[in-house]
Amino acid sequence: MQEFCGYYSNRLSYEEVASLVERVSGERLLSDQKIGQIVSNKALEFSQEIYESTRITLAKSNQDVVKVNPTVNIYQPESKEILLFEDGIQVKGQKEQRQARNQLVREGESLSELVTKTPAIITDIVLLQKATGEFEYIAAPIDAKGKDLLTLASVVKAKVIQEYGRKTFPLNLVAITDGARTIRHRLLSIFGVAVTVVLDWYHLSKKLRELMSMIAVNKLEKVQHLKFLLSHLRQGKTTVALEYLKHQINAKNLDKWGELIGYLEKHQLEIINYECRRRAGKTIGSGRMEKAVDLTVGQRQKNKGMSWRPNGSRALSLLKVAELNGQWQQLWFPALAA
């Protein structure tokens, strides 16, 4: 019954799972709160497994790092690459005043003092390509409060060692990301050297369109500017795009104009010739990653009106990671899976 609840908790609300259990069994066996506790307990158990596996792997490696090539020929069709994707997704957190609302009302005090910005709960997910070509979903383990037991970098490092630690040659690792600074720092802490990073085309073109909507003085100029900039950036001609931005655009919003220039300058080394890489049959976007964060978090947790506590949100995402990695039977029925 617990496995049944855990499985459907990532597909239905806890209230709906409780109703489903009643419909199947003919009795009201579990409340939605009890089902949430089942999910939390199993996620903590899974977290402990991740923690122990990571700790043992890193201890055996004596803090050695898997060697990666500092430069990879990302345009060569025959060149074998190991792809790594990373992205974060946030869901709405429960407001702090929920917990104090009844107490304040009893004391006759105002709730206005507690009205603050709703906290966001962020879950970072990594996809690591395995030697088989398949991808493994990686998330940090959590404690009872939903905080990290280990850094995501430590878990990823252990997974890389487990998968590729016996390789005697440097790995052609290519990270395709949204360009967030935290991701670059995490990769550096894992591998000890700067990894080949590609700013994925989806995020680049999205950023360009969003900012140009606020920069161009009218729709016609926006279309003209985007046509020029997208064409050259797709070929990796960042310098040409920057020169055009600086000298050929009459900006309606100078702040956003400066923001776009700064964005392209900051990511200049990560903006590649996307057209050339696409012709080589190589990945240029993070569609796989966008799907991954949707599967692990978005589909279940970003529905209208939902808000979460850290332990509840992270617990659900960890169970989904186990399911997507084919670890479900091992997690719930270890004796049968052995």
C-alpha positions as CSV (number, residue, x, y, z in Angstrom):
1,M,0.0,0.0,0.0
2,Q,2.8,2.4,0.8
3,E,4.5,1.9,-2.6
4,F,1.1,2.4,-4.2
5,C,0.8,5.8,-2.4
6,G,4.3,6.8,-3.2
7,Y,3.8,6.0,-6.9
8,Y,0.6,8.0,-7.3
9,S,1.7,10.9,-5.1
10,N,3.8,12.1,-8.0
11,R,0.7,12.0,-10.3
12,L,-2.1,13.1,-8.1
13,S,-2.6,15.4,-5.1
14,Y,-2.4,13.7,-1.7
15,E,-6.2,14.2,-1.3
16,E,-6.8,12.4,-4.6
17,V,-4.4,9.6,-3.6
18,A,-6.3,9.1,-0.4
19,S,-9.6,8.9,-2.3
20,L,-8.0,6.4,-4.8
21,V,-6.9,4.2,-1.9
22,E,-10.4,4.3,-0.5
23,R,-11.9,3.4,-3.9
24,V,-9.5,0.5,-4.4
25,S,-9.7,-0.9,-0.8
26,G,-13.3,0.1,0.0
27,E,-12.1,1.8,3.2
28,R,-10.7,5.1,4.2
29,L,-7.3,3.7,5.3
30,L,-5.1,6.7,4.9
31,S,-5.4,10.5,5.2
32,D,-3.7,12.9,2.9
33,Q,-1.3,13.9,5.8
34,K,-0.4,10.2,6.3
35,I,0.3,9.8,2.6
36,G,2.6,12.9,2.7
37,Q,4.5,11.3,5.6
38,I,4.9,8.1,3.7
39,V,6.5,10.1,0.8
40,S,8.7,12.0,3.2
41,N,9.9,8.9,5.0
42,K,10.8,7.1,1.8
43,A,12.6,10.2,0.4
44,L,14.7,10.4,3.6
45,E,15.5,6.7,3.3
46,F,16.6,7.2,-0.4
47,S,18.6,10.3,0.7
48,Q,20.5,8.2,3.2
49,E,21.3,5.7,0.4
50,I,22.6,8.6,-1.8
51,Y,24.6,10.0,1.1
52,E,26.3,6.7,2.0
53,S,27.0,5.8,-1.7
54,T,28.5,9.3,-2.3
55,R,30.6,9.2,0.9
56,I,32.0,5.8,0.2
57,T,32.9,6.6,-3.4
58,L,34.6,9.9,-2.6
59,A,36.5,8.3,0.3
60,K,37.8,5.5,-2.0
61,S,38.8,8.0,-4.7
62,N,41.0,9.9,-2.1
63,Q,39.5,13.1,-3.5
64,D,41.0,12.5,-6.9
65,V,39.1,14.0,-9.8
66,V,38.2,12.4,-13.1
67,K,40.2,14.1,-15.8
68,V,38.4,16.0,-18.5
69,N,39.7,17.6,-21.6
70,P,39.9,21.4,-21.1
71,T,39.1,21.8,-24.8
72,V,36.8,19.6,-26.9
73,N,36.2,19.7,-30.6
74,I,32.5,20.3,-30.4
75,Y,32.0,20.5,-34.1
76,Q,33.5,17.1,-35.1
77,P,30.8,14.6,-36.0
78,E,33.1,11.6,-35.0
79,S,34.1,13.0,-31.7
80,K,32.4,11.2,-28.8
81,E,31.1,13.4,-26.1
82,I,29.7,12.9,-22.6
83,L,26.9,15.4,-22.2
84,L,26.0,17.0,-18.9
85,F,22.9,19.2,-18.4
86,E,21.9,21.1,-15.3
87,D,19.0,23.3,-14.5
88,G,17.0,24.5,-11.5
89,I,13.2,24.8,-11.1
90,Q,11.4,26.7,-8.5
91,V,8.0,26.2,-7.0
92,K,6.0,28.5,-4.7
93,G,6.7,28.0,-1.0
94,Q,4.2,28.3,1.7
95,K,4.1,31.7,3.4
96,E,5.5,31.9,6.9
97,Q,2.3,33.6,8.2
98,R,0.3,30.4,7.6
99,Q,2.0,28.9,10.7
100,A,1.3,31.9,12.9
101,R,-2.1,33.0,11.5
102,N,-4.3,31.4,14.2
103,Q,-2.0,32.5,17.0
104,L,-2.2,36.1,15.9
105,V,-5.9,36.0,15.5
106,R,-6.3,34.7,19.0
107,E,-4.1,37.5,20.3
108,G,-6.0,40.1,18.4
109,E,-3.0,41.2,16.4
110,S,-2.7,42.3,12.8
111,L,-1.4,39.9,10.1
112,S,0.0,42.8,8.0
113,E,3.3,42.6,9.8
114,L,3.8,39.1,8.5
115,V,3.0,39.8,4.9
116,T,6.3,39.0,3.1
117,K,7.3,37.8,-0.3
118,T,6.4,34.2,-0.8
119,P,9.6,32.1,-0.5
120,A,10.5,30.0,-3.5
121,I,11.8,26.5,-3.2
122,I,14.4,25.7,-5.8
123,T,15.4,22.2,-6.8
124,D,18.5,21.7,-9.0
125,I,18.6,18.6,-11.2
126,V,21.6,17.3,-13.2
127,L,21.5,14.9,-16.2
128,L,24.7,12.9,-16.7
129,Q,25.1,10.9,-19.8
130,K,26.3,7.4,-19.0
131,A,28.6,5.1,-20.9
132,T,25.5,3.4,-22.4
133,G,24.3,6.7,-23.8
134,E,21.4,6.9,-21.5
135,F,21.0,9.7,-18.9
136,E,20.9,9.5,-15.2
137,Y,18.9,12.0,-13.1
138,I,20.9,13.4,-10.1
139,A,19.6,15.4,-7.2
140,A,21.1,16.2,-3.8
141,P,19.9,14.1,-0.8
142,I,17.9,15.9,1.9
143,D,17.4,16.0,5.7
144,A,14.0,16.1,7.5
145,K,13.7,19.8,6.9
146,G,14.3,19.5,3.2
147,K,17.9,20.9,3.3
148,D,20.8,19.4,1.4
149,L,22.6,16.5,3.3
150,L,25.4,16.9,0.7
151,T,26.1,19.4,-2.0
152,L,24.9,18.5,-5.5
153,A,28.5,18.9,-6.7
154,S,29.6,16.0,-4.3
155,V,26.9,13.7,-5.6
156,V,27.6,14.5,-9.3
157,K,31.4,14.0,-8.7
158,A,30.7,10.6,-7.1
159,K,28.4,9.6,-10.0
160,V,31.1,10.6,-12.5
161,I,33.7,8.5,-10.7
162,Q,31.3,5.5,-10.5
163,E,30.6,5.7,-14.2
164,Y,33.9,6.8,-15.7
165,G,36.5,6.5,-12.9
166,R,38.3,3.6,-14.6
167,K,38.9,5.5,-17.8
168,T,42.6,6.2,-18.3
169,F,42.1,9.1,-20.8
170,P,40.5,12.5,-20.3
171,L,36.8,12.7,-20.9
172,N,35.3,14.8,-23.6
173,L,32.7,16.3,-21.3
174,V,30.4,19.0,-22.6
175,A,28.1,20.9,-20.3
176,I,25.0,22.5,-21.9
177,T,23.5,25.0,-19.5
178,D,21.5,28.2,-19.2
179,G,24.7,30.0,-18.3
180,A,24.1,30.5,-14.6
181,R,27.3,31.4,-12.7
182,T,26.5,28.8,-10.0
183,I,26.6,26.0,-12.5
184,R,30.0,27.1,-13.8
185,H,31.3,27.2,-10.2
186,R,29.8,23.8,-9.5
187,L,31.5,22.2,-12.5
188,L,34.8,23.7,-11.5
189,S,34.5,22.3,-8.0
190,I,33.7,18.9,-9.5
191,F,36.4,18.6,-12.1
192,G,39.1,21.0,-10.9
193,V,39.4,22.6,-14.3
194,A,37.2,24.7,-16.5
195,V,34.8,22.4,-18.4
196,T,33.7,23.0,-22.0
197,V,30.4,24.8,-21.5
198,V,27.8,25.6,-24.2
199,L,25.2,28.3,-23.6
200,D,22.1,26.5,-24.9
201,W,20.4,28.0,-27.8
202,Y,17.0,28.1,-26.3
203,H,18.0,30.3,-23.4
204,L,20.1,32.5,-25.5
205,S,17.4,33.2,-28.1
206,K,14.7,33.5,-25.4
207,K,16.8,36.1,-23.5
208,L,17.4,38.0,-26.7
209,R,13.7,38.1,-27.6
210,E,12.6,39.2,-24.1
211,L,15.1,42.0,-23.8
212,M,14.6,43.2,-27.4
213,S,10.9,43.6,-26.8
214,M,11.8,46.3,-24.3
215,I,14.7,47.8,-26.2
216,A,13.3,48.3,-29.7
217,V,11.3,51.5,-30.2
218,N,8.6,49.7,-32.3
219,K,7.6,46.3,-33.6
220,L,9.1,46.8,-37.0
221,E,12.6,47.6,-35.6
222,K,12.3,44.7,-33.2
223,V,11.8,42.3,-36.0
224,Q,14.7,43.7,-38.0
225,H,17.0,43.7,-35.0
226,L,16.1,40.2,-34.0
227,K,16.6,38.9,-37.6
228,F,20.1,40.3,-37.7
229,L,21.2,39.3,-34.2
230,L,19.7,35.8,-34.2
231,S,21.3,35.1,-37.6
232,H,24.8,36.1,-36.4
233,L,24.6,34.6,-32.9
234,R,23.5,31.3,-34.4
235,Q,26.8,31.3,-36.3
236,G,28.7,32.2,-33.1
237,K,29.5,35.7,-34.3
238,T,29.1,37.4,-30.9
239,T,31.5,40.2,-31.7
240,V,29.4,41.2,-34.7
241,A,26.3,41.1,-32.6
242,L,27.8,43.2,-29.9
243,E,29.0,45.8,-32.4
244,Y,25.5,46.0,-33.9
245,L,23.9,46.4,-30.5
246,K,26.3,49.1,-29.5
247,H,26.2,51.2,-32.7
248,Q,23.1,50.3,-34.8
249,I,20.3,50.3,-32.2
250,N,18.4,53.3,-30.9
251,A,17.3,51.9,-27.5
252,K,14.0,52.7,-26.0
253,N,15.1,51.3,-22.6
254,L,18.8,52.0,-21.9
255,D,18.9,49.8,-18.9
256,K,17.7,46.7,-20.8
257,W,20.0,47.6,-23.7
258,G,22.9,47.6,-21.3
259,E,21.7,44.4,-19.7
260,L,21.7,42.6,-23.1
261,I,25.2,43.9,-24.0
262,G,26.4,42.7,-20.6
263,Y,24.7,39.3,-21.0
264,L,26.4,38.7,-24.4
265,E,29.8,39.8,-23.1
266,K,29.6,37.6,-20.0
267,H,28.7,34.5,-22.0
268,Q,30.9,35.2,-25.1
269,L,33.1,32.2,-24.6
270,E,30.0,29.9,-24.2
271,I,28.2,31.2,-27.4
272,I,29.3,28.8,-30.1
273,N,28.6,28.2,-33.8
274,Y,25.2,26.5,-33.2
275,E,24.6,26.0,-36.9
276,C,27.9,24.2,-37.4
277,R,27.3,22.0,-34.4
278,R,23.8,21.2,-35.5
279,R,25.1,20.1,-38.9
280,A,27.5,17.8,-37.1
281,G,24.5,16.1,-35.5
282,K,25.3,17.4,-32.0
283,T,23.0,18.8,-29.3
284,I,22.7,22.6,-29.2
285,G,19.8,23.0,-26.8
286,S,18.6,21.9,-23.4
287,G,15.2,20.5,-24.4
288,R,16.1,17.2,-22.7
289,M,16.9,19.2,-19.5
290,E,13.7,21.3,-19.7
291,K,11.8,18.0,-19.9
292,A,13.7,16.6,-17.0
293,V,12.9,19.4,-14.5
294,D,9.3,19.2,-15.7
295,L,9.1,15.5,-15.0
296,T,10.8,15.6,-11.7
297,V,9.1,18.7,-10.3
298,G,7.0,20.8,-12.7
299,Q,4.2,18.4,-13.6
300,R,3.3,17.6,-10.0
301,Q,4.2,20.7,-8.1
302,K,3.5,23.7,-10.4
303,N,-0.2,23.5,-10.7
304,K,-2.3,26.5,-10.0
305,G,-2.8,27.3,-6.3
306,M,-0.1,24.9,-5.0
307,S,2.4,25.9,-2.4
308,W,5.0,23.8,-0.7
309,R,7.3,23.3,2.3
310,P,10.9,22.4,1.4
311,N,10.7,18.9,2.8
312,G,7.5,18.1,0.9
313,S,8.7,19.5,-2.4
314,R,12.1,17.9,-2.3
315,A,10.8,14.6,-1.1
316,L,8.5,14.3,-4.1
317,S,11.2,15.2,-6.6
318,L,13.6,12.6,-5.1
319,L,11.1,9.9,-5.4
320,K,10.6,10.9,-9.1
321,V,14.3,10.8,-9.6
322,A,14.4,7.2,-8.3
323,E,11.5,6.3,-10.6
324,L,13.1,7.8,-13.7
325,N,16.4,6.1,-13.0
326,G,14.8,2.7,-12.8
327,Q,15.5,2.4,-9.0
328,W,11.8,2.2,-7.9
329,Q,11.7,-1.5,-7.3
330,Q,15.0,-1.5,-5.4
331,L,13.8,1.4,-3.3
332,W,10.5,-0.1,-2.2
333,F,11.2,-3.8,-2.5
334,P,14.9,-4.3,-1.9
335,A,14.6,-8.0,-1.1
336,L,12.7,-8.8,-4.3
337,A,15.1,-6.6,-6.5
338,A,18.2,-8.3,-5.1
